[in-house]
């Protein structure tokens, strides 16, 4: 009878042993909570396709910020849901626009405890739902959009954002934003670049969350899901343009791209566990088809294992609270 002398199972034998030799760990500080703030809301408004996620009123937003800080997560990533949309997304640069108001509140309430990140994109604010200014033929005008992004960066930095997060996938966006920030004295405002952002089917629930007005699709500027090398190329360009952090989005279907970027980046690499990833787990768990708690931790561990230094996830506060409970 064969008696193997190499027995990897020795290191899986007990919970204590598995914990001791674990190669990847989750920590609350590595989790970032995306938050939606709805202009004119009288209270939290549930997002139907994302059970447990809401569009916040300003009052519920304040309470949720303090809950997030108490859980010890790393930061919050803010999205505004305006009442009025127009062709150029005017609300994005209005100092009294919902996102800039929310940013000031977040900085005042928890700015010493959490990193305040702001979505720098026009899609929530435009009446056509695209991430930029449209040309006469209906396409997104890259360079005209960069002008708006620079203006938006200054508005968000003025409101108190620690990190501005350009997510529109316009060519040259990081360089233009960095130049605008530096020329106006915002040398300490960082850029979280959505570097490899794919034209994904997994964004569906998010569009409900931000009341998207999208007509058509974004395949002419977001990346083709078939392309792996292109993701690394985009991240490399953003690094050269001065990105402080680079990100891959979505996470689970693009772990190969995430690993590629993590292997070469000299700045932190993050990943966004998007709305569709969240909704799939919640829906399957609601039907009793999977163990919800284990699935949540497994997906986040997989993203970290692939190379993410931090993860944007709608489960950030819940998971942080569980982690804190385990270590108590």
Phi, psi and omega in degrees: 000139180284132177238094184295134177270343176264110185232086179303337181296342178304325183272010176240009196288329182222159176304320180295319179294316180298321179294320184293323186259007180302132181275337184229134180231153174256141177223143181308323183294346180266007183247138182233133185261116169288138182225142179248131180239120187258123179297132176080000181289138178273350180187179180296136181248115182298143173265112190302323183274000179227079183307129180094348179257142181228160161273121185276146160280170179297325179290313180292331176299314179301314180296319181292326177299315181291326175297318179295317179297318180295330179283348176081018179290170186282323184187182177230143179244116193261139175233133178265145176239093186281161176279330185240136177241151173213182190295329183250005179066051184303326182298340182291333183247003176283125182298339177259010173292155191300321182291320180289325174297314181296323179296317178298318179298313182298318181295321180289320187281315189222019185298341176269347184253334184229151170280125181265115182246142183234132178292121181254085180203154184266354190298325179290341190252348183267152180278356175252350174079004177275165187275006182205189179278137182271141172279175183299330181273005177091355177279163178278123181277105185304307189285326174294326178293324179299326177298316179293323180296320178298318178295320180293321178299318180293321178296317181289320177295320178297327180284345175117011180297134171283320179230130169262144191234084179294120186239009188274351179059040171273141177297130177082009187295322182294317181297317181294318180293317179299317180297315180297316180297313183294319181294339181252017172085007181266057184293334184267356177279121184272166178241117170266104185271122167286089192276310179247089181245119188263150176284087194252147172287347184278004178270358188309305181298328179300323182294330171291319184296328181254010180054050184298138177260019191302132171241124184089213180218180186244026186288344180280350178228331171278158189283153177286126180302344180283347192254122178264309182301325181299326178298316177295321179299315180298317180295320179297320177297317180295323177298317180293332182275354175109019177297138177274332178216143175242152186222149174248136183211131353293184184261297195297322181278358185229035181294332176293318178295317178302314179296321178299313183294316181298330182289338185242345188285137174259010172236166179303147178241125180244167175222151181249113173278102197277176187303319181293325176296316177299311185295323180298313181295315181297319181291316180295321179293322179298332178272358180079016185275336178221162174278109188302309186295318179293321181295320179299309181295324181293318180295316180293320178297320179297321179293317177295319181298326181287347175132000180286129175282334176207160185228130168277121183210142179287349176266012190306309184291318179300312182292319178300319179296319177296317180296318179296321179296323181291329184271357183287000000 
